Amino acid sequence: MRRSMCAVLAGVLVGTLTLTSCVADTPSAPPEPLPVNRSGPPLPAGSRLEPADATPPEPEPDEKPYGSLRPDDATPQERIPEVYERGRLIVGVDQSQHLLSFRDPVTGDLEGFEVDLSREIANDIFGAHQPVDFRFVDSADRASALREGRVDIVIRTMTITRPRQNIVAFSAPYLNANLRLLVPRGSDISTVDSVGDGILCVADGSTAVNTARTEAPNAQLLLTTKWADCLLALQQFQADAVLADDTILSGMAAQDPSTTIVSLPLERQAYGVGVALGNDGMVRQVNSTLERIRRDGTWWDMYNQWFGPYLHSQGPPQLTYREEEPDDE
């Protein structure tokens, strides 16, 4: 038995020496880097990890967004006859942005500031308590949903920017927000700079993507299809911070008290209702509702209900309109 064991050990030693000599004669290739969180849970569905500096940031536009179309004296039936005859408004929203547009886990109903705004617009078209046909769209699909006619309007934290106005018509602003960070409590991250070479999560197609590429060039970007996946990634240690508007982050912090909002505001954003280009009647119809909810206090009721415990507001955004030529209809 002792002699057999020695023979086995000798064979292993010889094999090892032989293998070592073979490897030494062949140049070794550099080891491939391990993917992030290889042994952890998979990344949220549809998300992707962008290496630092993989995509250069786009230059900020010099031009500011131009104003929207002022409401006229026409009736809803005159402004948007097809929608009026259909008898329902089709609105593109999210279903997982807590406080803004989310599905109540108990009742299954859609709730939130943007859901309430959708219903206010529908009420002004059809009369009180008319149902709204909600369709769920991802951040990156908002413009295409309008262009393809899948929805009448999009109310999904869509920031009004000058480049976007080339592909989408916007209402006047209905909500202002500030771009900030969400981190786990106790994190060393307090600014975008302090993210370093960590992982920063943003929703693909949002304006935060370009800001992240500009302000955090050394960070990897986790690009998700919806903001709720950024909170999931933060909870699963797949991201070090989330860069988003404070209206979105406040919903995440309300869902997970182990997180907190940090950093001074990077940018001030103004959300507008997205409308297909050329549908001026719908833009005017939406703006008539925005004027009404400012005037009768409904805007404050909605804001205090959803954001009052988390954010301070200076009031409804200023309704900005552009000068129109007589033939600008």
C-alpha positions, 0 to 999 in steps of 0.5 A: 500500500505504501509503495502504491501511494508513493507511485501515485504521488510520483505520477502526479509530480511528474505530470505537474512538472510536464505540464509546467514545462509545456506552459512555460514554452507557450506565451500566456494570454492575459486573463479575461476580466471577470464580469461584475457580480459574476457570482451574484444575482443577475442584473435587472432584465434588459439592463447593460453595463457601460464601461467608463469612457465607452461613450463620450458625453454629448455637448450640452445644447446652447439653445434653451427649450422654446415655449409651448402653445398657449390654450385657445378658446376651442372646445375639446371636440374641436381641438382633438376630434379623434380622441373625443369621438373615441371616448377615452384618452390613451396615456403612456406612463410607468407602472413602477415609479413610486409616488409618480406612477406606480401600481398599488400592491394591495388594490392593483390600481395605478396611483401617483402624481402623474396618474392623477394628472392624466385623469385631470386631463381626461376629465377636462376632455370628457367630463368627470371620472372618465376612465383613462387607458394607461399604456406602459412605456419604457424611458427609451420608448417614449418618443417612439410610442408617440410617433407610432401613435400607440399613445395620445400623450406621454406623462413619464418624467419626460424632461423638456429639452431643446433636442427633444423638441425636434422629435416630440411636442411638449406641453408647458412644464407640470413639475420641476425636479433637481438631479441628485444621488441616492445611496445606501445610508452610511455610504462614503458617496456624497457627490458625483465626484466621489463615485470614482470608478464605482458603478452609477445607475441611470435609466437608459434614455433619460437626460441623466445618462449624459450628465453621468457621462459628463460628471462621472467619467471614471464610473461605470454606468448601469443602464436600466430600462426603468428607474425601479431597476436602479433601486433593485440594483442598489439593494443587490449591491450591483450599483453604488449610487443612483443618479436621478431627479429628486422626484424619482429618488424620493419614491425610492427612498420612501420604499427603502428607508435604508437609502438616502438622497445626497449631493447638491442639485446638479441640474434643474429639470422641467417635466412636460407632457409629451405629444406627437409632433404636429398635434397642436390641438392636444398640446393646447388641450393639455395646457388648458388643464395645467392652467386650470389646476394651477388656478383652482389649487388642484396642483398643490393638492396633488403635490402635497399628497405625493411629495409633501413628506419628502420634498419642498416645493416653491410651487407649480412651474411657470407656464412658458409659451412661445410667441405665435405667428397668426398662421402658426396653427 
